[in-house]
Every structure is written in C-alpha cells, then in structure tokens.
Amino acid sequence: MKMFVCDLDGTLLNTAHETDEKILRCLRQVHRKGCFFAAATGRNINGIRRNKGLWEAPVYLIVMNGACILDVQRNVIFRQSIRPDFVKELLLKFPEYHFEFITEDRTYVRIPRSEYIQDFQQRSIWRNTWVRKTPEEFEEYLSQYVSGADVPEICDREILKINCLGLAPERYRRLEDHIRQNSDKVVNASFEPKVFELTDREVDKGKTVERLMRIVGAEREEVAVFGDGDNDISMLKRFPHSYAMENAMPKAKAAASEVIGHYRDYAALTQIERLLSDR
C-alpha cells in the first residue's frame, strides 16, 4: 500500500470523536514508512481544525465529502463549489428550511443566532458530543457561523457544501424531490438516511480520493480505504482494497471488499498496521 484513506467519525476516531495517542502513533508510523495518509470526512475545515492532533499531523485532509483537499501544509489543492444558480434557487424555493451553507472558513445560516442554538440543541447529530464541552468551547464553535445571513450575502459566497437535517417527513420529501430534479447539478451523499449533505454533482469521496491518488503518484491497487457511512460508499466501491467497519451502514458493508472490526476497538488501525507490515 502507498496511500491509506480513512473516514473519521465511526471509523478512525475514538468513541469521543477525537484522536488519541494510539491513533496519532499509527499516523506517524504511516509517515515513517514513506506512505501517504488522508482523512476523508463530511466535516468542514473548521471541524478538523478543532482537532489539534489531526490538524497538525502530516496527513492530507479531504473535507466536505470531497469538495476540498488540503495538503500536509494545509494549503487548498482542490476545491469544487456548488453552482450559484442552484444555491439561489434553493434559498428562494425553501425559505423556511434551516440550511447550512458552508464555505472554506464560514457557515452561513439564515436564522438568528439564538434560534440556531435552539435548533442545534434539538436536531444536531453532534449535540450529545457538545454536552461534554465547556461553554467557551461551544462559543468558539459558534464563532464560525454567520447567523441571520440574507440571500445576496449567501449567493455572493463560494458554497462548497449545504447541510440540512431534522426535517419532518413532508418537508424531507419536498427537498428530496427537488434534489432529484436537479441531479445534474448536485448530489446528496449523507453519512446516514434522512440527512442532506449536498455537494456539486462531480464531487464525492471516491472521485476526490482518486484525484489525490494521482497527485501523490499512487495506483488504484496501492490505495486502502476505510469507512462506515453511506457517504463512504463511493470510495469503498472504487478501490479494490476497501474496508467497512463492523458498525458500518448496511450499504457501506455491501460496497466494501471486506468488513473488519468495530471502530471502538481501533479496527482500522489494526488493519493499517497489518498492511504496513507487508511492505
């Protein structure tokens, strides 16, 4: 193997959704062996920056489901935004929906700050994680958000990813129909059902891993990929050495060449070390 690519939550990170010394030691081992490592995640750049260990590690970062790649010096080497006409149409057609419009360094929401906090506490998939954080840490998290943004302000930005979750069934179906009608512009590659994570149609983890593969000079057979969610399916299908976690979604398991152990047992690290020992 020449390059290892891991999803983060539910795959590489521990049960607290963080790196620890065991994980960082494995990343250093990959680097010492002369191999490349990339984290491939739906998180945005700020979501990685808060994880100091991973941010400072000598690894590539594939963020926002492949919409952006950062090299080991944290320079952006690839970026693909969503078409502005789609962003504007979404804003005008669904004004009551709580979308998150994500750029390289900010997340824009239309609702006021107080309403966003209430919405986060009720709906966010990360709310249980943030219960363990200090008020100062949560305030730092909120600092990346621009609340009360209007249509011109959002349309003037280069939007890389759009999130929407916690929709009632009827609203979900309306948005799902709209995405289906615009399948030539965007794709929904969410980590689990009932969540929208929209990127440009030409973006997914698999395609972006392949872009990085060419940049580092690897062949498809020299790449090992690991994942657990539906947004990992594109890369699990694309590479012959693909590993789904025991805790993975059924479709992700079906897409992988092999199902390994549970993420809480560091199964991805065990498999990486096994492959490194074959070099």
N, C-alpha and C positions, 0 to 999 in steps of 0.2 A: 504494500500500500504506500502511496505517495501523499494522499490527502485524506483527512478524516473530517466529516461534516456532521455536526450534532444539533438537533433541536435542543432547546433549553428546558423549558418547564415540562416536567413529566418524562424527560429523557436524560439530560446531563446534570441538571441542578439537583440539589438535595431536597428534602421534604419541606424546607423553609424557603424554597425557590431562590437559593443563594449558592454561590461557590463556597467551597471549604478547602482546607489544605489538601485533602485527598484528591479532589478534582484538579486543583491547581498543580499539584505534583504530576498528575498524568499529562496535563497540557505542556509542562516543561519537558517531560520525557519525550513527547511527540516532537517538540522543537529540537531537542538534543540529537534525536535520531535523523534529523535532516528532513523531516516530513512537515507538511502544512496542516493546520487545523483551522476550521471555520465553524463559528456558531451561526446557525440558521434559525431565525426566530420571527414571530409575528410582532415582537416588541419594537418600539421605535428607538431612536438613538438615545434619547434621554433615559429610557427604560434600561438600557445597557450601562450607560454612564454611571448610574447609581450603584451598580455592582462593581466596586473598585477593583476587586481581584481580576474579574474577567476583562474589564476595560483596559487594565494595564498589562494583561498577558499578551504574548507575541502571537496573536491569532487574528485571522480575518473575521469580520462581522458582516453577516448577511441579515439585514433587518427588514422589517415591514413586509414579511413574506416574499422577499426577493426584490423589492422596489429599489433597494440601495445596498451597495457594498462599500465597506470601509476597509482599508488595508491595515497593516500592523502599526503604522504610524498615525492611524485614524484620519487619513485623507479619503475623501469620497472618490472612488474609482469607477463607480457605475451608479446611475440614477435614472429612474423612469417614472415620470409623473402621469397622473390621470388627465385625460383630455378636459380642458377648461369648459367646453360646451356641456359635457356630462355633469360636471360639478355644479354649474349654474342651473341646469335643468333639475337636478336633484334638490337643490335648495328651494326652488320655486314650486316644485310639484309636491314636496313633502315638508312644508314649513313647520309642522308640529312634531316632527321626529327629532330625537336627540342624537344627531350625528356628531362624530368627532372627525374633524378634517385635519390630517396630520402632515406637517412639512418636516424638513430636516431637523428643525430646532424648536418648533412650537406645535401645539394642538389647539385648534380653533373650534369653539362651540358657540352656538347662538344663544343659549340660555344664560341668565345671570349666574354669577359665581355661587351664590347661596343655593340656588336651585340645582346647580351642577353637583355641589357637595351632597345635597339630599339625594339626588339621583344616583350618585356614586355609592352611597351607603346602602341603597336599596337594591341596585342592579349589578354593580360591577362584579366581575369574576374575581377581582383582586381584593374585595372588601375584607375577607377573612384574614388575608395576609397583612393588610394595613391596620388591623386591630392591634397587632403586636408592635406597631411603630409608635414613635413619640409624636406629639403634636408638631414639633419642629420638623421632623422628617416628612410628615404629611403636608406641611406648609411648603416645604421645598419641592415636593412632588407637584403641588398645585401651581407653583411658580412658572411651570412650562405652559400652562393653559392661558389662552386668551378668551375670556368669557364675554358674552354679550356681543360677539362679532356679528357684523351685518353682511349682507350678500356681497356688496362690492369688495369689502375687505377680504373675505374668503376667496372670492373669484380672482383677486389680484395676486394670490399666493400660488406657489407650485405645490400642489397637493399630491403627495405620494401614496397615501392610504386613507381610506374612510372606514371608520368603525361604527357599528350600530348594534345594540344588544338590548335584551329585555323587552322586546316588543310583544304586545298582545297578538293572538293568532291572526285576527283580521288585518292588522297593520303589517304583520310579518308577510302575509300572502300578497298584499299590495306591493310591498317593496320587492319581494321575490319575483313577481310578475314583471316589474319594471326592469330588474336586472336581467331577466331572461330576454326581454325585448331589446336590451342593449348589450347583448353578449359579444358584439363586435367591438365594444369599447372597454368593458370592464369584466372582471371575473371575481367571484366570491370564493375565496379559499380560506374558510374559517377553520379553526382548530377543532370545533365541535359543532353539531347541528344547532339551529336557532340563533346563530350569531352571524353577523355580516362583517367581513373583513375584505373590503373592496380594494383592488389594485388595477392597474392598467391590464388590458387583455393579454399583453405579451409578457406579463410578469407572473412567475410563480417560483417556488423554491427550487424546483427541478431545473428550470431554464437558467436561473441565476447561478446555481451550483455549477452548471455546465460552462457558463461564462467564466467563472472563477477558475475552473479546471483548465481552460485554455490559457488564462493569464499566468498560472503557475507552471504550465507545461506538463500537465498530467494527462494520462489516458483514462478513458472511462473505466477500464478494468483496474486502475490504480486508485480508485476512489471508493471509500467506505462511508455510507450514510446511515444515520440513526434518527428515528422519530417515533412519535406516538399519536399524533393528531391527524385529522383529516387534511390539514394544510401541509402535511409532510408527504402525502400520497404521491405528488408529482415527482419528488426526488426518490422516493422508495421504489417507484416503478421504473425510473430512468436508469438506475445503476445496478449492475449485477450483484454487487456486494452491498446489500441493503438489509438493515436490521430494525425490526419493530420491537418495542418493549412489551413485556407481558401485560402491562397496564394500558396498552395502546387501544385506540378505537378499532372496531372490527375491520373496517375498510383499510385502515393502515396496516393491520396484520396481514390482510389478504394481499396487499401490494408488495410486501417485503419478501426478500428471498429467504429470510429466517426470522423466527421470533425468539428473542432471548429473554433474560430475566427481568425483574421489576426494577424500575428506576430507583426506588428507595434502597435497593441493595447494590446500587452503583453498577448495574449490569453493563451499561455502555462502556464504563471504564475498564471493566474486566475483559470485554471483547476487544477494545482498542489495544490493551496491553498484550493480549494473545496474538493479535495481528502484528504488532510491533516485534514480538519475539520471533516471528517467521522471517524477518528481514535479514 
